[in-house]
Amino acid sequence: MTRPEEILRGLWTFPIVLPDSPLKWLNCYVVKAENGGRNLLVDTGFYHPACIAALNEGMAALDLRPENTDVFITHMHTDHTGNAAYLQKRGCRILMSEIDYWLQHDSVEKNWQTNAEKMRAAGLPGDVMEQIRATNRAVIYTSGTFSADGVNDGDVLSYGDYNFKAIHTPGHTPGHMCLYDSVSRTLISGDHVLFDISPNICSWTCMSDPLGRYMDSLERIKALPVEHVLPGHRTVQESPLRERADQLLAHHRRRLDDAERVIGEHPGLNAYQIAGMMQWKIRAKDWDDFPPGQKYFAMSETLAHLEHLLLEGRIQKEQAGDEAPVYLIK
């Protein structure tokens, strides 16, 4: 049974289990309105029977009527958008950053194919890509297309006692957004800031230097006076936001150094080969033992770090014909 917990006055959370995902669960947040006002629910989980059951139980426990509830989606990933169409069909209004909305609106399958082509061109073997495709949750666990009211940086969303300012924090996705209430000093951080794990920063065809954008977004967020950080996954924290932001920045600087080290020791490798020699915190004996989905995320994150190293002038890229590009120390 899903039991909501009131973490601040009028602001509740309940977990939505994420089957087959190393993320384990999504933290769903609710601002419950009084006197007939509209409620706010943040993020929705996969379109999967276990997620739908947890979502319905949490909403029922808080007496949320769909026709009186707005749903804010922090970003386009399926563990956050998966039940958006399901909730909209029940009567909820959907709110989401215009950038991420239009990126996912074309179709999850189209986005997957675009990313798959980029990965193959960078050196990911075709058989590995097929394994990844067969287990890809982004394609499997979505309830379909939905319409959304666009939210832009600086927009204010008022619910109950809270006036949340939408803050565009690109990096994890191009249109990722956090919500910040200055009176309670509360930040709903989505996947921009997580505490038990580090957010995955992937390569995007539609956003240059995603790692640089992410690090800039961390600097922007850490300047805010925050007492309560409400992340999309795992532990809900009383801030130290600035300390965690600095840890994440240091983590990515170490990963940049690690990629540069591999290139220096083994010049002429492609991105897939570099990813296989980098250091990853995962329960696997070696690169060959990585689950297919984790290989996908590791390689995409490697591409993002290689792009940043290229922009910093620390490495160079060479390509011969149709072969995957290889990397050298500059």
Residue pairs with C-beta under 8 A, 6 or more apart in sequence:
1 57
2 14
2 15
2 16
2 53
2 54
2 57
2 58
2 61
3 14
3 61
4 12
4 13
4 14
4 30
4 58
4 61
4 62
5 12
5 13
5 14
6 12
7 13
7 228
7 230
7 236
8 184
8 186
8 228
9 161
10 31
10 32
10 34
10 160
10 161
10 162
11 29
11 30
11 31
11 32
11 160
11 162
11 186
12 29
12 30
12 31
12 32
12 62
13 27
13 28
13 29
13 30
13 230
13 236
14 28
14 30
14 54
14 57
14 58
14 61
15 25
15 26
15 27
15 28
15 54
16 25
16 26
16 27
16 28
16 44
16 45
16 51
16 54
16 55
16 58
17 24
17 25
17 45
17 50
17 51
17 54
18 24
18 25
18 26
18 45
18 46
18 51
18 79
19 46
19 48
19 50
19 51
20 135
20 137
21 46
21 79
21 137
22 294
23 79
23 197
23 233
23 234
24 233
24 234
25 233
25 234
26 43
26 44
26 45
26 51
26 79
26 80
26 232
26 233
27 43
27 230
27 231
27 232
27 233
27 234
27 236
28 41
28 42
28 43
28 44
28 45
28 55
28 58
29 40
29 41
29 42
29 43
29 188
29 230
30 39
30 40
30 41
30 42
30 58
30 59
30 62
30 64
31 39
31 40
31 159
31 160
31 162
32 39
32 62
32 64
32 160
33 39
33 40
33 68
33 159
33 160
34 160
36 68
37 159
37 160
38 68
38 69
38 70
38 159
39 62
39 64
39 68
39 69
39 70
39 159
40 69
40 70
40 71
40 72
40 157
40 159
40 160
40 162
40 164
41 59
41 64
41 69
41 70
41 71
41 72
41 87
41 92
42 71
42 72
42 73
42 74
42 179
42 188
43 72
43 73
43 74
43 79
43 80
43 190
43 232
44 51
44 55
44 71
44 73
44 80
44 81
44 82
44 83
44 84
44 86
44 87
45 51
45 52
45 54
45 55
45 79
45 80
45 82
45 83
46 78
46 79
46 82
46 83
46 137
46 141
46 142
47 78
47 82
47 83
47 85
47 86
47 141
47 142
47 143
47 144
48 82
48 141
51 82
51 83
51 141
52 83
52 86
55 83
55 87
59 66
59 69
65 91
66 87
66 90
66 91
66 92
67 91
67 92
69 87
69 91
69 92
69 93
70 92
70 93
70 94
70 95
70 157
70 159
71 84
71 87
71 88
71 92
71 93
71 94
71 95
72 95
72 96
72 151
72 157
72 179
73 80
73 81
73 84
73 94
73 95
73 96
73 97
73 100
73 148
74 80
74 176
74 177
74 178
74 179
74 188
74 190
74 191
74 192
74 232
75 97
75 100
75 172
75 173
75 175
75 176
75 177
75 190
75 191
76 96
76 100
76 101
76 103
76 104
76 173
76 175
77 138
77 173
77 191
78 108
78 137
78 138
78 141
78 142
79 137
79 141
80 190
80 191
80 232
81 96
81 104
81 142
81 146
82 141
82 142
82 143
83 143
84 94
84 96
84 143
84 146
84 148
85 142
85 143
85 144
85 145
85 146
86 143
87 94
88 94
88 146
88 147
93 149
94 146
94 147
94 148
94 149
95 148
95 149
95 151
95 157
96 148
96 149
96 150
96 151
96 175
97 150
97 151
97 152
97 166
97 168
97 175
97 176
97 177
98 150
98 151
98 152
98 175
99 168
99 170
99 174
99 175
100 173
100 174
100 175
100 176
100 177
101 148
101 150
101 175
103 111
103 173
103 174
103 175
103 206
104 111
105 145
107 145
108 138
108 139
108 142
109 139
111 138
112 133
112 136
112 138
112 139
114 205
115 205
115 300
116 129
116 133
118 203
118 205
118 303
119 129
119 296
119 299
119 300
120 126
120 129
121 324
122 270
122 271
122 272
122 299
122 303
122 324
122 325
123 270
123 271
123 272
123 273
123 324
124 272
124 295
124 296
124 299
125 272
128 292
128 295
131 292
132 292
132 293
132 295
132 296
133 139
134 292
135 292
135 293
136 293
136 296
137 293
151 157
151 166
151 177
152 166
152 168
153 166
153 167
153 168
153 177
154 165
154 166
154 167
155 165
155 166
156 163
156 164
156 165
156 166
157 163
157 164
157 166
157 179
158 164
161 183
161 184
162 181
162 183
162 184
162 186
163 181
163 182
163 183
164 179
164 180
164 181
164 188
165 179
165 180
165 181
165 182
166 177
166 178
166 179
167 177
167 178
167 179
167 180
167 220
167 221
168 175
168 176
168 177
168 217
169 176
169 177
169 178
169 190
169 192
169 217
169 220
169 221
170 176
170 207
170 210
170 213
170 214
170 217
171 192
171 199
171 201
171 210
171 211
171 213
171 214
171 215
171 216
171 217
171 218
172 190
172 191
172 192
172 199
172 200
172 201
172 214
173 204
174 204
174 206
174 207
174 210
176 190
176 191
176 192
176 217
177 190
178 187
178 188
178 189
178 190
178 192
178 193
178 221
179 187
179 188
180 186
180 187
180 188
180 224
180 226
182 225
184 227
184 228
185 225
185 226
185 227
185 228
185 239
186 226
186 227
186 228
186 230
187 193
187 221
187 224
187 226
187 228
187 229
187 230
187 239
187 241
188 230
189 221
189 229
189 230
189 231
189 232
190 231
190 232
191 199
191 231
191 232
191 233
192 199
192 214
192 217
192 218
192 221
193 199
193 218
193 221
193 229
193 231
193 241
193 244
193 245
193 248
194 231
194 232
194 233
194 234
195 229
195 231
195 234
195 235
195 237
195 244
196 233
196 234
196 235
197 233
197 234
198 248
198 251
199 214
199 248
200 297
200 300
200 301
201 210
201 211
201 214
201 252
201 301
201 304
201 305
202 210
202 297
202 300
202 301
202 303
202 304
203 210
203 300
203 301
203 303
203 304
203 307
204 210
207 213
208 307
209 307
209 308
209 311
210 304
210 307
211 252
211 256
211 304
211 305
211 307
211 308
212 308
212 311
214 252
215 249
215 252
218 245
218 248
218 249
219 245
219 249
221 241
221 245
222 241
222 242
222 245
222 246
224 241
226 239
226 241
227 238
227 239
228 237
228 238
228 239
229 236
229 237
229 238
229 239
229 241
229 244
230 236
231 237
237 244
252 305
255 278
255 301
255 305
256 305
256 308
256 309
256 314
258 278
258 279
259 274
259 278
259 302
259 305
259 306
259 309
260 309
260 314
260 315
260 329
262 269
262 274
262 277
262 278
263 269
263 274
263 315
263 327
263 328
263 329
264 329
266 273
266 274
266 277
267 326
267 327
267 328
267 329
268 326
268 327
268 328
269 277
269 326
269 327
270 323
270 324
270 325
270 326
270 327
271 299
271 302
271 303
271 306
271 324
271 325
271 327
272 299
272 324
274 302
274 306
274 327
275 287
275 295
275 298
275 299
275 301
275 302
276 287
277 287
278 298
278 302
280 290
280 294
280 298
282 290
282 294
284 290
284 291
284 294
287 295
290 298
306 315
306 317
306 327
309 315
310 316
310 317
313 330
314 329
314 330
315 327
315 328
315 329
315 330
316 327
316 328
316 329
316 330
317 325
317 326
317 327
317 328
318 325
318 326
318 327
318 328
319 325
319 326
